[in-house]
Amino acid sequence: NAKKTKKTKLQKMDGLGPFEIKKIREAVRQVWHRSLARRLVVQRCTGFDGYFFCELCEARTPQLKVDHIEKVGDVDEGFVLRMFVPSAKLQGLCKKCHDQKTKEERA
């Protein structure tokens, strides 16, 4: 049973619209994904056995989510500066803790 993903069409505008903002966010995230700060968090959260550990609940996890401690927010003038922070302002979380933090931020 394949999962169905709900895709919403973003209206293209002449200038900076929702479609362009989405593309900018995706492009900046791709660059950030290869950043030194993110790699340092992954290194910091890697145990001797090769598993990661969550910096919040301290559980071992096969997959690590690198999370900004302070919410990055919308694509605006300060977006890039909020995205590219030092590793001390990032944390490695398990999926459960990351999902819970994201849910609380969106509420």
Backbone as a chain_set.jsonl record, in Angstrom:
{"seq": "NAKKTKKTKLQKMDGLGPFEIKKIREAVRQVWHRSLARRLVVQRCTGFDGYFFCELCEARTPQLKVDHIEKVGDVDEGFVLRMFVPSAKLQGLCKKCHDQKTKEERA", "coords": {"N": [[0.844, -1.183, 0.0], [0.998, 1.882, -1.122], [2.114, 5.022, 0.094], [0.206, 7.943, -0.109], [0.986, 11.122, -1.098], [0.053, 14.361, -0.324], [0.024, 16.905, -2.478], [0.286, 20.305, -2.767], [-0.487, 22.748, -5.103], [1.566, 25.416, -5.776], [1.002, 28.698, -6.482], [2.364, 30.32, -9.238], [3.998, 33.404, -9.482], [4.591, 36.678, -10.831], [7.564, 37.664, -10.018], [8.592, 37.495, -6.601], [7.08, 34.924, -5.27], [5.032, 32.392, -3.571], [5.899, 29.951, -4.75], [8.535, 30.499, -5.585], [9.684, 31.161, -3.12], [9.519, 28.692, -1.812], [11.299, 27.208, -3.401], [13.695, 28.616, -2.934], [14.042, 28.121, -0.167], [14.435, 25.319, -0.244], [16.831, 25.161, -1.747], [18.694, 26.562, -0.124], [18.639, 24.935, 2.135], [19.781, 22.602, 1.069], [22.442, 23.412, 0.667], [23.111, 24.029, 3.327], [22.932, 21.5, 4.419], [25.34, 20.354, 3.811], [27.091, 21.736, 5.361], [29.802, 22.759, 7.557], [29.136, 23.14, 10.271], [26.863, 21.491, 10.606], [27.995, 18.996, 10.05], [29.754, 18.827, 12.224], [27.97, 18.518, 14.347], [26.85, 16.033, 13.74], [29.155, 14.483, 14.017], [29.667, 14.932, 16.734], [27.524, 13.603, 17.866], [27.88, 10.956, 17.309], [28.348, 7.725, 18.374], [30.743, 5.354, 19.774], [30.065, 2.887, 18.763], [29.068, 3.391, 16.284], [26.442, 4.112, 16.097], [24.093, 6.808, 16.417], [23.388, 9.241, 18.994], [20.717, 10.765, 20.719], [20.651, 14.118, 21.666], [18.791, 15.11, 23.366], [17.01, 13.168, 24.619], [18.884, 11.234, 24.998], [18.87, 8.718, 23.855], [19.907, 5.879, 21.886], [20.087, 5.979, 18.365], [19.422, 5.023, 14.99], [19.234, 6.909, 13.043], [19.859, 10.346, 12.648], [18.581, 13.548, 13.315], [19.468, 16.715, 12.536], [18.984, 19.61, 14.227], [17.907, 22.99, 14.476], [18.309, 24.875, 17.351], [17.073, 27.302, 17.946], [14.235, 28.415, 16.243], [14.242, 28.573, 12.712], [12.483, 29.774, 10.879], [10.641, 31.905, 8.58], [11.393, 32.535, 5.07], [13.159, 35.282, 4.718], [14.82, 38.453, 5.077], [16.712, 37.759, 7.096], [16.951, 35.026, 6.95], [19.047, 33.332, 5.884], [21.145, 33.881, 7.663], [20.035, 32.929, 10.056], [19.868, 30.29, 9.417], [22.498, 29.374, 8.946], [24.146, 28.795, 11.452], [26.492, 28.567, 14.23], [27.77, 25.337, 15.318], [27.181, 24.999, 18.004], [24.686, 26.026, 18.286], [23.037, 24.188, 17.278], [21.431, 20.975, 17.428], [21.566, 17.428, 17.84], [19.029, 15.196, 17.219], [16.819, 12.43, 17.912], [14.314, 10.881, 15.819], [11.81, 10.873, 17.106], [12.033, 12.854, 19.178], [12.639, 15.065, 17.568], [10.334, 15.274, 15.956], [8.453, 15.848, 17.954], [9.405, 18.332, 18.932], [9.155, 19.909, 16.613], [6.385, 19.802, 16.265], [5.509, 21.191, 18.557], [6.617, 23.709, 18.035], [5.145, 24.492, 15.816], [2.636, 24.748, 16.824]], "CA": [[0.0, 0.0, 0.0], [1.876, 3.052, -1.249], [1.644, 6.229, 0.764], [-0.158, 9.028, -1.012], [1.399, 12.42, -0.572], [-0.805, 15.451, -0.775], [0.822, 18.001, -3.011], [-0.483, 21.506, -3.053], [0.141, 23.539, -6.16], [1.881, 26.783, -5.406], [0.762, 29.6, -7.604], [3.525, 31.066, -9.704], [3.734, 34.833, -9.59], [5.616, 37.485, -11.461], [8.328, 38.181, -8.889], [8.819, 36.555, -5.501], [5.829, 34.356, -4.774], [5.166, 31.167, -2.765], [6.681, 28.944, -5.47], [9.953, 30.9, -5.52], [10.102, 31.049, -1.716], [9.714, 27.255, -1.556], [12.533, 26.802, -4.082], [14.816, 29.229, -2.211], [14.198, 27.352, 1.071], [15.011, 24.017, -0.59], [18.217, 25.353, -2.188], [19.51, 26.934, 1.037], [18.738, 23.729, 2.97], [20.748, 21.691, 0.442], [23.78, 23.929, 0.977], [23.29, 23.872, 4.774], [23.09, 20.072, 4.709], [26.765, 20.031, 3.648], [27.877, 22.717, 6.112], [30.703, 22.283, 8.609], [28.418, 23.111, 11.553], [26.021, 20.292, 10.627], [28.9, 17.835, 10.153], [30.272, 18.775, 13.595], [26.911, 17.96, 15.202], [26.806, 14.588, 13.441], [30.351, 13.911, 14.646], [29.475, 15.032, 18.185], [26.465, 12.675, 18.282], [28.192, 9.597, 16.87], [28.951, 6.915, 19.429], [31.834, 4.455, 19.371], [29.494, 1.749, 18.052], [28.575, 3.816, 14.978], [25.083, 4.638, 16.226], [23.978, 8.176, 16.907], [22.596, 9.385, 20.205], [19.912, 11.98, 20.785], [21.15, 15.012, 22.708], [17.696, 15.477, 24.254], [16.615, 12.025, 25.458], [20.097, 10.418, 25.107], [18.645, 7.376, 23.314], [20.628, 5.503, 20.672], [19.198, 6.041, 17.204], [20.141, 4.763, 13.742], [19.131, 8.092, 12.183], [19.969, 11.579, 13.421], [18.017, 14.765, 12.742], [20.182, 17.886, 13.044], [17.92, 20.579, 14.452], [18.256, 24.316, 14.982], [17.734, 25.084, 18.678], [16.131, 28.399, 17.726], [13.495, 28.234, 15.0], [14.766, 29.317, 11.575], [11.374, 30.624, 10.447], [10.319, 32.198, 7.184], [12.412, 33.056, 4.162], [13.15, 36.739, 4.724], [16.181, 39.005, 5.043], [17.603, 37.1, 8.041], [16.819, 33.571, 6.834], [20.351, 32.673, 5.697], [21.898, 34.016, 8.922], [19.433, 32.03, 11.055], [20.102, 28.925, 8.954], [23.912, 29.023, 9.07], [24.588, 29.137, 12.803], [27.552, 27.675, 14.722], [27.3, 24.017, 15.763], [26.67, 25.106, 19.377], [23.277, 26.405, 18.213], [22.366, 23.059, 16.645], [21.397, 19.785, 18.272], [21.248, 16.173, 17.188], [17.853, 14.612, 17.854], [16.191, 11.262, 17.319], [13.108, 11.265, 15.091], [10.725, 11.125, 18.052], [12.247, 14.168, 19.805], [12.555, 16.09, 16.522], [8.921, 15.43, 15.598], [7.773, 16.511, 19.071], [9.837, 19.742, 18.954], [8.54, 20.553, 15.46], [4.949, 19.929, 16.559], [5.352, 22.263, 19.541], [6.924, 24.988, 17.376], [4.079, 24.84, 14.873], [1.364, 24.974, 17.562]], "C": [[0.888, 1.244, 0.0], [1.256, 4.257, -0.548], [1.338, 7.288, -0.29], [0.25, 10.335, -0.363], [0.512, 13.489, -1.171], [0.093, 16.605, -1.217], [-0.1, 19.176, -3.289], [0.261, 22.295, -4.116], [0.343, 24.951, -5.664], [1.732, 27.657, -6.643], [2.034, 30.355, -7.966], [3.123, 32.517, -9.909], [4.861, 35.5, -10.342], [6.382, 38.166, -10.327], [8.493, 37.087, -7.841], [7.483, 36.11, -4.914], [6.09, 33.092, -3.971], [6.012, 30.09, -3.43], [8.178, 29.243, -5.358], [10.493, 30.786, -4.097], [10.375, 29.597, -1.352], [11.034, 26.779, -2.173], [13.769, 27.373, -3.4], [15.099, 28.455, -0.931], [14.886, 26.022, 0.789], [16.495, 24.148, -0.964], [19.137, 25.682, -1.014], [19.687, 25.726, 1.95], [19.742, 22.735, 2.394], [22.176, 22.129, 0.743], [24.074, 23.717, 2.459], [23.558, 22.417, 5.14], [24.555, 19.632, 4.602], [27.671, 20.959, 4.457], [28.752, 22.061, 7.188], [29.965, 22.168, 9.941], [27.563, 21.852, 11.661], [26.884, 19.037, 10.775], [29.461, 17.696, 11.563], [29.233, 18.204, 14.565], [26.805, 16.453, 14.987], [27.989, 13.888, 14.104], [30.196, 13.866, 16.165], [28.485, 13.974, 18.691], [26.708, 11.238, 17.84], [28.918, 8.865, 17.986], [30.044, 6.014, 18.88], [31.331, 3.274, 18.558], [28.932, 2.125, 16.682], [27.152, 4.333, 14.992], [25.16, 6.088, 16.694], [23.273, 8.156, 18.252], [21.922, 10.741, 20.182], [20.416, 12.842, 21.933], [20.05, 15.443, 23.679], [17.335, 14.319, 25.194], [17.761, 11.038, 25.677], [19.935, 8.975, 24.621], [19.541, 7.141, 22.103], [19.641, 5.522, 19.512], [19.996, 5.778, 15.932], [20.15, 5.965, 12.805], [19.113, 9.34, 13.045], [19.357, 12.729, 12.645], [18.778, 15.936, 13.358], [19.185, 19.041, 13.048], [18.493, 21.899, 14.95], [17.573, 24.506, 16.335], [16.714, 26.216, 18.617], [15.527, 28.234, 16.339], [14.058, 29.136, 13.896], [13.702, 30.259, 11.012], [11.282, 30.82, 8.951], [11.531, 32.673, 6.392], [12.225, 34.567, 4.106], [14.601, 37.209, 4.735], [17.163, 38.258, 5.955], [17.632, 35.591, 7.946], [18.169, 32.865, 6.755], [21.172, 32.748, 6.982], [21.339, 33.11, 10.013], [19.699, 30.571, 10.701], [21.543, 28.486, 9.226], [24.459, 29.529, 10.4], [25.737, 28.211, 13.197], [26.958, 26.363, 15.257], [26.754, 24.041, 17.188], [25.19, 25.494, 19.396], [22.454, 25.372, 17.46], [22.375, 21.893, 17.618], [21.037, 18.57, 17.435], [20.117, 15.497, 17.936], [17.438, 13.324, 17.152], [14.897, 11.725, 16.643], [11.97, 11.628, 16.043], [10.851, 12.517, 18.688], [12.124, 15.296, 18.782], [11.099, 16.343, 16.132], [8.156, 16.169, 16.685], [8.126, 18.002, 19.113], [9.19, 20.508, 17.803], [7.044, 20.78, 15.689], [4.682, 21.079, 17.53], [5.618, 23.638, 18.922], [5.81, 25.443, 16.456], [2.75, 25.144, 15.56], [1.203, 26.418, 17.977]], "O": [[1.461, 1.602, 1.029], [0.046, 4.477, -0.595], [2.104, 7.497, -1.231], [-0.103, 10.613, 0.783], [0.258, 13.51, -2.375], [0.821, 17.192, -0.416], [-1.126, 19.046, -3.958], [1.475, 22.485, -4.038], [-0.589, 25.601, -5.192], [2.282, 27.365, -7.705], [2.689, 30.948, -7.109], [2.053, 32.816, -10.439], [5.954, 34.947, -10.471], [5.899, 39.136, -9.744], [8.528, 35.9, -8.165], [6.846, 36.843, -4.156], [7.244, 32.751, -3.715], [6.763, 29.388, -2.753], [8.981, 28.354, -5.074], [11.631, 30.362, -3.895], [11.351, 29.3, -0.662], [11.79, 26.04, -1.543], [14.787, 26.689, -3.296], [16.255, 28.157, -0.63], [15.815, 25.638, 1.499], [17.316, 23.334, -0.541], [20.239, 25.141, -0.92], [20.775, 25.514, 2.485], [20.476, 22.093, 3.145], [23.029, 21.293, 1.043], [25.166, 23.274, 2.814], [24.321, 22.135, 6.063], [24.96, 18.652, 5.228], [28.885, 20.965, 4.258], [28.469, 20.958, 7.656], [30.155, 21.19, 10.665], [27.546, 21.212, 12.713], [26.545, 18.129, 11.533], [29.629, 16.58, 12.054], [29.586, 17.485, 15.499], [26.684, 15.691, 15.946], [27.83, 12.816, 14.687], [30.554, 12.875, 16.802], [28.604, 13.506, 19.823], [25.826, 10.391, 17.983], [29.955, 9.312, 18.478], [30.243, 5.926, 17.668], [32.074, 2.714, 17.752], [28.379, 1.272, 15.989], [26.696, 4.927, 14.015], [26.15, 6.526, 17.28], [22.634, 7.166, 18.608], [22.475, 11.727, 19.695], [20.589, 12.353, 23.049], [20.335, 16.07, 24.699], [17.353, 14.475, 26.415], [17.622, 10.1, 26.463], [20.757, 8.113, 24.933], [19.89, 8.078, 21.384], [18.487, 5.123, 19.668], [21.123, 6.254, 15.802], [20.967, 6.04, 11.888], [18.424, 9.383, 14.064], [19.592, 12.866, 11.444], [18.737, 16.129, 14.573], [18.619, 19.4, 12.015], [19.438, 21.926, 15.738], [16.362, 24.31, 16.441], [15.62, 26.103, 19.17], [16.236, 27.944, 15.376], [14.318, 30.318, 14.124], [13.995, 31.414, 10.704], [11.777, 30.013, 8.164], [12.53, 33.138, 6.941], [11.262, 35.066, 3.524], [15.507, 36.433, 4.431], [18.339, 38.139, 5.612], [18.268, 34.933, 8.769], [18.406, 31.902, 7.484], [21.828, 31.773, 7.35], [22.104, 32.576, 10.816], [19.75, 29.714, 11.584], [21.783, 27.367, 9.679], [25.142, 30.552, 10.463], [25.936, 27.175, 12.562], [25.778, 26.304, 15.604], [25.943, 23.188, 17.547], [24.514, 25.311, 20.408], [21.322, 25.637, 17.054], [23.214, 21.824, 18.517], [20.302, 18.667, 16.452], [20.219, 15.249, 19.138], [17.675, 13.148, 15.956], [14.443, 12.844, 16.878], [11.245, 12.594, 15.802], [9.878, 13.27, 18.729], [11.575, 16.356, 19.084], [10.68, 17.493, 15.994], [7.311, 17.014, 16.39], [7.247, 18.841, 19.308], [8.725, 21.632, 17.992], [6.509, 21.833, 15.343], [3.74, 21.849, 17.343], [4.935, 24.611, 19.241], [5.554, 26.64, 16.328], [1.849, 25.725, 14.955], [0.201, 26.774, 18.598]]}, "num_chains": 1, "name": "protein.A"}
